[in-house]
Amino acid sequence: MLFNSVSFLIFFPVVVLIFFIIPKRVKYIWLLVASYYFYMNWNPKYALLMLASTLITWLTGLRISILKSGECDTQIRQKLLLVVCFVVNLTILGFFKYFDFFLMNLNAVIGKFGLEMVQKPFDLVLPVGISFYTFQALGYIIDVYKEKVSAEKNVLKYALFVSFFPQLVAGPIERTENLLNQIKEISSKKLLDYTRITNGLVYMLYGFFLKMVISDRAAILVDNVFDSWFLYGGVELLVAAMGFALQIYCDFSSYSIIAIGAAQVMGFTLMENFEAPYFASSVKEFWRRWHISLSTWFRDYVYIPLGGNRRGKWRKNINLMLTFLLSGLWHGANWTFVVWGGIHGAYQIIGEAIHPIKNRIYPQIGIRLDSISYKLGQIITTFILTDIAWVFFRAENVSDAVGYLYNIIARWNPWAIWDRTLYGIGLSNYEWNILLFSLLLLFVVDLIRYFKKIRLDVFLSSQGALFKGIMIVLMVLMIVVYGQYGGGYDARQFIYFQF
């Protein structure tokens, strides 16, 4: 079930209404049922995989907790249980997500030696959200093992933690101490709070605006150019590359925003996943603002356990690169994602290496590090660097990505900037005007987020009722009139559903 579908517009109000009127002691059960129904709308049998992951991690958590309470030294048993739980869950994830990728690469290698393929790819359907709920469940096990949280004894409450429908399919990847604790406290919460509910609905509305008005509109020109990149000149390729950077930001952040808003309506607070990432002045800062739930997950459960920065400069660089390569592979079974992760790892390593050099040389040549112009230059440079990496993320293969970037320079056609060439890549003059106006609104909202450190719904609540009403009506009209709809008003899938 997609957030931007008619089904969800019926499903969500019904779930919320029943949630508010039923007794507090059974609210979590109702949300669990609703969450599994939400997930089973894609493929009912794949709900069994989520259930299996839930039961495995829940039982493992309980057993580790029992061993920790014993008098004898059971550290080896605890580690063994942790390893077995990880292996089982990652095997399930790896089989569905990476097995065909492994077979294709293995067959390609042995084919060079004139041997026949080992096994034809199975063409497995990737279970929606498997990477997200698997990482959330594994994070719980690590937290129990490290005694950051107590093992949850109620299997239904834990099952809701893994399957909570607003953030189930594409995050944010929640931490145990945040979401599970809130689930356990449902019976003591004040749920009917007018300000909280209206703010949540306004935030959801903004998410729909980002998805249906900006992301899905930008996708038209992005798909046209990337699917036939070899036919276009440098300007069109550059515009499409920047368009994809904006498309994926609006698409992914919109899902998180709708999820956060929906949870807020029901009294739950999910972690923020995006903090105006394209205002970052370095790639390192970009990753503190982009997909925060995943980047912090890899930091806490991969980078730091590998040794972090505690074992010298070279080991730190290796740990950084391994973390980003794994992050790239997490995104999908394609070398483009691995290269994308490797590029960001290289950015971070090079950035840290040249940082002290810049601080020493720039002042000597008259560049003020505290000036607005320098800060703006850093933001623009960071956007360019991340956009180069996005080309690999979007391309079908590494060769296409390299050819795409090469053609931006080799086929540079500056006349396309002022003639009508850009109107031939999917969007008319009218559609371009809608997109540019919508991007202006996005820029203003992110500017407020960057300087004021507050979300749009909170900002609007601090304004007068008239201004707030005008902005809400504007967003509704933009969505209804200018939202992108498929044939028969079919909803366009979110990009991160494939991960």
PLY file of the C-alpha trace (Angstrom):
ply
format ascii 1.0
element vertex 499
property float x
property float y
property float z
element edge 498
property int vertex1
property int vertex2
end_header
0.00 0.00 0.00
1.51 3.30 -1.10
1.18 6.46 0.98
0.20 8.39 -2.15
-2.66 6.04 -3.03
-6.42 6.16 -2.57
-6.14 2.96 -0.51
-3.98 4.68 2.09
-6.29 7.71 2.22
-9.01 5.28 3.32
-6.81 3.01 5.44
-5.14 5.68 7.58
-8.24 7.53 8.86
-9.93 4.21 9.69
-6.87 2.98 11.60
-6.53 6.26 13.51
-10.23 6.49 14.35
-10.36 2.96 15.74
-7.03 3.51 17.52
-8.45 6.48 19.42
-11.72 4.85 20.48
-10.62 1.36 21.56
-9.36 0.69 25.13
-5.72 1.62 25.77
-4.73 -1.91 26.73
-5.44 -3.23 23.22
-4.24 -0.26 21.15
-0.87 -1.86 20.38
-2.63 -5.03 19.22
-4.79 -3.02 16.83
-1.71 -1.26 15.43
0.02 -4.61 14.98
-2.93 -5.96 13.00
-3.08 -2.78 10.93
0.67 -2.93 10.28
0.57 -6.50 8.99
-2.45 -5.70 6.85
-0.56 -2.68 5.47
2.44 -4.86 4.60
0.42 -7.77 3.20
-1.17 -5.49 0.61
1.99 -5.98 -1.46
2.57 -9.71 -1.06
0.88 -11.60 1.80
3.33 -14.51 1.83
6.31 -12.21 2.38
4.81 -11.18 5.70
6.01 -14.60 6.85
9.60 -13.45 6.34
9.02 -10.44 8.56
7.33 -12.67 11.13
10.28 -15.09 11.04
12.78 -12.27 11.53
10.65 -10.94 14.39
10.44 -14.27 16.22
14.12 -15.09 15.73
15.33 -11.77 17.10
12.75 -11.73 19.91
13.70 -15.24 21.12
17.40 -14.44 20.78
16.95 -11.28 22.83
15.14 -13.17 25.57
17.81 -15.90 25.68
20.66 -13.38 25.83
18.85 -11.59 28.64
18.49 -14.85 30.60
22.17 -15.64 30.13
23.14 -12.17 31.35
21.13 -12.67 34.51
22.90 -15.95 35.31
25.72 -16.22 37.81
28.20 -18.12 35.62
30.21 -16.54 32.80
28.12 -16.99 29.63
29.85 -14.42 27.42
30.75 -17.04 24.80
27.15 -18.29 24.62
25.85 -14.74 24.29
28.25 -14.01 21.42
27.34 -17.29 19.77
23.63 -16.47 19.98
24.28 -13.00 18.59
26.31 -14.39 15.68
23.74 -17.07 14.86
20.92 -14.50 14.93
22.87 -12.21 12.61
23.75 -15.04 10.24
20.15 -16.26 9.97
18.70 -12.78 9.39
21.41 -11.69 6.97
21.10 -14.99 5.11
17.40 -14.33 4.53
18.17 -10.77 3.45
21.10 -11.87 1.29
19.19 -14.65 -0.45
16.34 -12.45 -1.60
18.38 -9.33 -2.26
21.80 -10.50 -3.44
21.68 -14.15 -4.52
20.78 -13.42 -8.14
23.45 -10.69 -8.18
26.00 -13.19 -6.90
24.99 -15.77 -9.50
25.18 -13.29 -12.38
28.67 -12.18 -11.37
29.83 -15.76 -10.76
28.51 -16.84 -14.17
30.20 -13.86 -15.80
33.56 -14.83 -14.26
33.42 -18.52 -15.14
32.09 -17.64 -18.59
35.43 -15.97 -19.33
37.05 -19.38 -18.89
34.64 -21.02 -21.33
32.63 -22.79 -18.64
28.85 -23.07 -18.49
26.83 -21.11 -15.94
26.51 -22.60 -12.48
22.84 -21.75 -12.05
20.38 -19.48 -13.81
19.24 -16.49 -11.72
16.01 -17.18 -9.84
14.49 -13.74 -10.65
13.40 -13.39 -7.04
10.93 -10.69 -6.10
12.52 -8.49 -3.46
10.31 -8.30 -0.35
9.40 -4.66 0.21
11.17 -3.05 3.16
13.24 -6.15 4.03
16.45 -4.13 4.45
14.73 -1.65 6.77
12.98 -4.04 9.15
15.98 -6.41 9.20
18.34 -3.64 10.28
15.84 -2.40 12.86
15.53 -5.89 14.37
19.30 -6.46 14.34
19.82 -3.11 16.04
17.53 -4.33 18.83
19.59 -7.49 19.31
22.84 -5.53 19.52
21.28 -3.15 22.05
20.12 -6.07 24.19
23.54 -7.69 23.96
25.25 -4.43 24.98
22.64 -3.97 27.74
21.50 -0.62 26.35
17.92 -1.90 26.61
16.15 -4.75 28.34
14.80 -7.62 26.28
11.11 -7.16 25.51
9.05 -9.99 26.99
5.80 -9.18 25.19
6.15 -10.65 21.70
3.24 -8.59 20.32
4.75 -5.30 21.42
8.08 -6.30 19.95
6.37 -7.41 16.73
4.79 -3.95 16.49
8.23 -2.37 16.96
9.51 -4.30 13.93
6.41 -3.79 11.77
5.05 -0.35 12.76
3.38 0.58 9.48
4.29 4.29 9.07
8.03 3.58 8.93
7.99 -0.11 7.99
8.77 0.03 4.29
11.30 2.87 3.92
12.21 4.08 7.38
13.29 5.91 9.37
15.14 2.90 10.82
14.10 3.33 14.42
16.13 2.63 17.54
14.88 0.38 20.29
15.07 2.94 23.08
12.91 5.34 21.09
10.11 3.42 19.38
9.82 0.30 21.53
9.69 2.37 24.70
6.88 4.47 23.21
4.95 1.32 22.32
5.30 0.10 25.89
3.95 3.44 27.17
0.84 3.61 24.97
-1.50 2.99 27.89
-0.13 6.01 29.79
-0.03 8.48 26.89
-2.30 11.43 26.30
-3.35 10.63 22.76
-5.95 13.30 21.98
-3.79 16.40 21.60
-5.11 18.91 19.05
-1.78 20.63 18.35
0.13 17.38 17.96
-2.49 15.86 15.65
-2.87 18.93 13.41
0.90 19.37 13.18
1.24 15.73 12.18
-1.39 16.13 9.46
0.28 19.31 8.15
3.64 17.51 8.04
2.06 14.63 6.12
0.58 17.15 3.69
4.02 18.60 3.05
5.32 15.08 2.39
2.62 14.51 -0.23
3.57 17.84 -1.83
7.23 16.82 -2.09
6.37 13.44 -3.59
3.54 14.21 -5.98
4.35 17.74 -7.11
8.17 17.81 -7.15
9.61 14.29 -7.14
7.20 12.65 -9.57
7.38 15.66 -11.91
11.19 15.71 -11.87
11.13 11.95 -12.52
9.67 12.54 -15.98
12.67 14.43 -17.32
15.17 12.33 -15.27
13.82 9.05 -16.67
13.74 10.38 -20.23
17.38 11.47 -20.14
18.92 8.64 -18.11
17.13 5.96 -20.15
18.66 7.34 -23.38
21.58 9.39 -22.07
23.68 8.78 -25.19
21.24 10.84 -27.29
21.56 14.06 -25.31
23.98 16.95 -25.05
25.89 18.07 -21.99
23.35 20.63 -20.78
20.46 18.16 -20.83
22.62 15.57 -19.05
23.66 18.10 -16.42
20.08 19.25 -15.85
18.89 15.65 -15.51
21.70 14.84 -13.06
20.71 17.80 -10.89
17.09 16.80 -11.39
17.78 13.35 -10.00
19.52 14.81 -6.95
16.34 16.77 -6.25
14.05 13.89 -7.21
15.60 11.37 -4.85
15.75 13.92 -2.05
12.08 14.85 -2.38
11.03 11.23 -2.96
12.87 9.73 -0.01
12.37 12.61 2.41
8.67 12.70 1.53
8.28 9.09 2.69
10.03 9.86 5.97
7.98 13.04 6.45
4.68 11.26 5.84
5.78 8.45 8.17
6.81 10.89 10.92
3.57 12.86 10.52
1.37 9.75 10.54
3.09 8.43 13.66
2.75 11.83 15.32
-1.01 11.82 14.73
-1.16 8.61 16.77
1.10 9.92 19.53
4.47 8.47 18.43
7.65 10.43 17.81
9.95 9.04 15.10
13.48 10.28 14.54
14.11 12.89 11.86
15.70 11.44 8.74
16.68 14.58 6.80
18.01 17.97 7.90
18.28 20.15 4.75
21.13 17.99 3.34
21.85 20.14 0.29
22.83 23.01 2.58
25.73 20.89 3.84
29.14 22.52 3.43
31.05 19.23 3.27
30.33 15.62 2.36
30.87 14.69 6.00
28.18 17.15 7.00
25.96 15.88 4.16
25.92 12.47 5.82
24.92 14.05 9.12
21.89 15.46 7.32
21.01 12.73 4.78
19.21 9.48 5.68
20.20 10.08 9.30
18.68 6.85 10.62
20.80 4.70 8.26
24.01 6.71 8.53
23.88 6.61 12.32
23.03 2.88 12.20
26.15 2.17 10.18
28.17 4.45 12.45
27.02 2.77 15.66
26.80 -0.84 14.51
29.51 -1.07 11.82
32.05 1.76 11.90
32.55 1.92 15.69
32.68 -1.90 16.18
35.31 -2.02 13.40
37.41 0.27 15.53
36.22 3.67 14.37
38.98 6.22 14.72
40.56 4.58 17.76
43.30 2.61 15.98
45.21 5.15 13.99
44.70 7.14 10.81
45.09 4.32 8.30
42.76 1.99 10.17
40.24 4.81 10.44
40.34 5.32 6.66
39.89 1.59 6.05
36.96 1.51 8.47
35.38 4.51 6.73
35.73 2.95 3.30
34.37 -0.43 4.44
31.40 1.27 6.07
30.53 3.24 2.95
31.01 0.25 0.65
28.63 -1.75 2.84
26.22 1.19 2.86
26.31 1.22 -0.93
25.72 -2.53 -1.13
22.82 -2.19 1.34
21.08 -0.01 -1.25
20.92 -2.72 -3.86
22.45 -5.61 -5.76
24.32 -3.60 -8.38
27.92 -2.47 -8.69
26.65 1.07 -9.24
25.60 1.25 -5.58
28.93 -0.14 -4.40
30.80 2.43 -6.49
28.48 5.15 -5.16
29.35 4.12 -1.61
33.04 3.95 -2.48
32.94 7.47 -3.95
31.45 8.84 -0.74
34.05 6.95 1.30
36.80 8.48 -0.85
35.23 11.94 -0.46
35.39 11.63 3.32
38.97 10.33 3.40
40.25 12.98 0.99
38.23 15.70 2.72
39.77 14.92 6.11
43.26 14.73 4.57
43.10 18.18 2.92
41.16 19.93 5.71
44.24 21.00 7.73
46.00 22.03 4.51
43.10 24.30 3.55
42.98 25.83 7.02
46.68 26.67 6.77
46.92 27.85 3.14
43.60 29.61 2.49
44.11 32.47 5.00
47.55 33.08 3.49
46.07 33.67 0.02
43.28 35.92 1.25
40.42 33.42 1.54
38.39 34.03 4.70
37.08 30.75 6.07
34.33 32.54 8.01
32.99 34.51 5.02
29.59 33.96 3.44
31.17 33.56 0.00
33.42 30.76 1.24
30.51 29.01 2.95
28.40 29.31 -0.21
31.27 27.96 -2.28
31.53 24.97 0.04
27.79 24.28 -0.25
27.92 24.44 -4.06
31.03 22.24 -4.19
29.43 19.68 -1.88
26.30 19.58 -4.05
28.41 19.04 -7.18
30.36 16.22 -5.55
27.24 14.46 -4.28
25.57 14.95 -7.67
28.48 13.24 -9.44
28.01 10.27 -7.11
24.24 10.31 -7.72
24.88 9.63 -11.43
26.34 6.24 -10.46
23.42 5.62 -8.11
20.88 6.25 -10.89
22.66 4.67 -13.88
21.90 1.12 -15.01
25.58 0.15 -14.79
28.99 1.64 -14.07
29.85 1.95 -17.76
26.72 4.04 -18.39
27.55 6.30 -15.45
31.09 6.92 -16.72
29.77 7.59 -20.25
27.10 9.91 -18.86
29.64 12.03 -16.97
32.04 12.04 -19.92
29.32 13.27 -22.29
28.48 16.21 -20.04
31.89 17.60 -20.96
32.43 16.06 -24.40
29.02 17.13 -25.73
28.75 20.48 -23.97
26.11 22.54 -25.80
25.64 25.88 -24.01
23.07 27.08 -26.58
20.62 24.58 -25.06
20.40 26.89 -22.04
18.59 29.65 -23.95
16.94 27.84 -26.85
13.98 25.46 -26.33
16.04 22.27 -26.10
15.22 21.69 -22.43
11.51 21.61 -23.26
12.14 18.47 -25.28
13.27 16.24 -22.42
9.88 15.50 -20.93
8.48 18.72 -19.47
6.70 21.52 -21.31
7.24 25.19 -20.52
4.14 25.05 -18.29
5.42 21.98 -16.40
8.85 23.57 -15.96
7.23 26.63 -14.37
5.34 24.42 -11.90
8.51 22.53 -11.02
10.60 25.67 -10.54
7.96 27.33 -8.37
7.68 24.18 -6.26
11.46 24.02 -5.89
11.41 27.61 -4.67
8.97 26.57 -1.92
11.24 23.64 -1.04
14.23 25.99 -0.88
12.41 28.33 1.53
11.28 25.44 3.78
14.81 23.98 3.91
16.22 27.44 4.55
13.93 27.72 7.58
14.97 24.24 8.67
18.66 25.12 8.28
18.61 28.43 10.16
15.69 28.01 12.57
16.26 24.29 13.28
12.51 23.62 13.18
10.17 21.63 10.95
7.59 23.17 8.68
4.62 22.16 10.85
6.20 23.68 13.96
7.09 26.85 12.05
3.53 27.25 10.74
2.13 26.71 14.25
4.22 29.65 15.44
2.70 31.92 12.76
-0.72 33.50 12.62
-3.77 31.40 11.81
-4.30 33.26 8.51
-0.78 32.59 7.23
-0.95 28.96 8.33
-4.33 28.52 6.63
-3.06 30.07 3.39
-0.03 27.75 3.30
-2.16 24.67 3.96
-4.63 25.63 1.23
-1.73 26.31 -1.15
-0.24 22.87 -0.55
-3.62 21.17 -0.97
-4.28 23.00 -4.24
-0.78 22.22 -5.53
-1.25 18.52 -4.76
-4.77 18.28 -6.21
-4.18 20.43 -9.29
-0.49 19.83 -10.05
0.19 16.46 -8.46
1.44 13.79 -10.85
-0.90 10.85 -11.29
-0.47 7.76 -13.42
-3.08 6.14 -15.59
-6.27 5.67 -13.63
-4.75 7.81 -10.86
-2.25 5.08 -10.02
0.29 6.11 -7.42
3.95 6.26 -8.42
6.15 4.02 -6.25
8.72 5.53 -3.90
12.35 5.05 -5.02
13.50 3.49 -1.77
10.93 0.69 -1.96
13.47 -1.22 -4.07
15.93 -1.20 -1.17
0 1
1 2
2 3
3 4
4 5
5 6
6 7
7 8
8 9
9 10
10 11
11 12
12 13
13 14
14 15
15 16
16 17
17 18
18 19
19 20
20 21
21 22
22 23
23 24
24 25
25 26
26 27
27 28
28 29
29 30
30 31
31 32
32 33
33 34
34 35
35 36
36 37
37 38
38 39
39 40
40 41
41 42
42 43
43 44
44 45
45 46
46 47
47 48
48 49
49 50
50 51
51 52
52 53
53 54
54 55
55 56
56 57
57 58
58 59
59 60
60 61
61 62
62 63
63 64
64 65
65 66
66 67
67 68
68 69
69 70
70 71
71 72
72 73
73 74
74 75
75 76
76 77
77 78
78 79
79 80
80 81
81 82
82 83
83 84
84 85
85 86
86 87
87 88
88 89
89 90
90 91
91 92
92 93
93 94
94 95
95 96
96 97
97 98
98 99
99 100
100 101
101 102
102 103
103 104
104 105
105 106
106 107
107 108
108 109
109 110
110 111
111 112
112 113
113 114
114 115
115 116
116 117
117 118
118 119
119 120
120 121
121 122
122 123
123 124
124 125
125 126
126 127
127 128
128 129
129 130
130 131
131 132
132 133
133 134
134 135
135 136
136 137
137 138
138 139
139 140
140 141
141 142
142 143
143 144
144 145
145 146
146 147
147 148
148 149
149 150
150 151
151 152
152 153
153 154
154 155
155 156
156 157
157 158
158 159
159 160
160 161
161 162
162 163
163 164
164 165
165 166
166 167
167 168
168 169
169 170
170 171
171 172
172 173
173 174
174 175
175 176
176 177
177 178
178 179
179 180
180 181
181 182
182 183
183 184
184 185
185 186
186 187
187 188
188 189
189 190
190 191
191 192
192 193
193 194
194 195
195 196
196 197
197 198
198 199
199 200
200 201
201 202
202 203
203 204
204 205
205 206
206 207
207 208
208 209
209 210
210 211
211 212
212 213
213 214
214 215
215 216
216 217
217 218
218 219
219 220
220 221
221 222
222 223
223 224
224 225
225 226
226 227
227 228
228 229
229 230
230 231
231 232
232 233
233 234
234 235
235 236
236 237
237 238
238 239
239 240
240 241
241 242
242 243
243 244
244 245
245 246
246 247
247 248
248 249
249 250
250 251
251 252
252 253
253 254
254 255
255 256
256 257
257 258
258 259
259 260
260 261
261 262
262 263
263 264
264 265
265 266
266 267
267 268
268 269
269 270
270 271
271 272
272 273
273 274
274 275
275 276
276 277
277 278
278 279
279 280
280 281
281 282
282 283
283 284
284 285
285 286
286 287
287 288
288 289
289 290
290 291
291 292
292 293
293 294
294 295
295 296
296 297
297 298
298 299
299 300
300 301
301 302
302 303
303 304
304 305
305 306
306 307
307 308
308 309
309 310
310 311
311 312
312 313
313 314
314 315
315 316
316 317
317 318
318 319
319 320
320 321
321 322
322 323
323 324
324 325
325 326
326 327
327 328
328 329
329 330
330 331
331 332
332 333
333 334
334 335
335 336
336 337
337 338
338 339
339 340
340 341
341 342
342 343
343 344
344 345
345 346
346 347
347 348
348 349
349 350
350 351
351 352
352 353
353 354
354 355
355 356
356 357
357 358
358 359
359 360
360 361
361 362
362 363
363 364
364 365
365 366
366 367
367 368
368 369
369 370
370 371
371 372
372 373
373 374
374 375
375 376
376 377
377 378
378 379
379 380
380 381
381 382
382 383
383 384
384 385
385 386
386 387
387 388
388 389
389 390
390 391
391 392
392 393
393 394
394 395
395 396
396 397
397 398
398 399
399 400
400 401
401 402
402 403
403 404
404 405
405 406
406 407
407 408
408 409
409 410
410 411
411 412
412 413
413 414
414 415
415 416
416 417
417 418
418 419
419 420
420 421
421 422
422 423
423 424
424 425
425 426
426 427
427 428
428 429
429 430
430 431
431 432
432 433
433 434
434 435
435 436
436 437
437 438
438 439
439 440
440 441
441 442
442 443
443 444
444 445
445 446
446 447
447 448
448 449
449 450
450 451
451 452
452 453
453 454
454 455
455 456
456 457
457 458
458 459
459 460
460 461
461 462
462 463
463 464
464 465
465 466
466 467
467 468
468 469
469 470
470 471
471 472
472 473
473 474
474 475
475 476
476 477
477 478
478 479
479 480
480 481
481 482
482 483
483 484
484 485
485 486
486 487
487 488
488 489
489 490
490 491
491 492
492 493
493 494
494 495
495 496
496 497
497 498
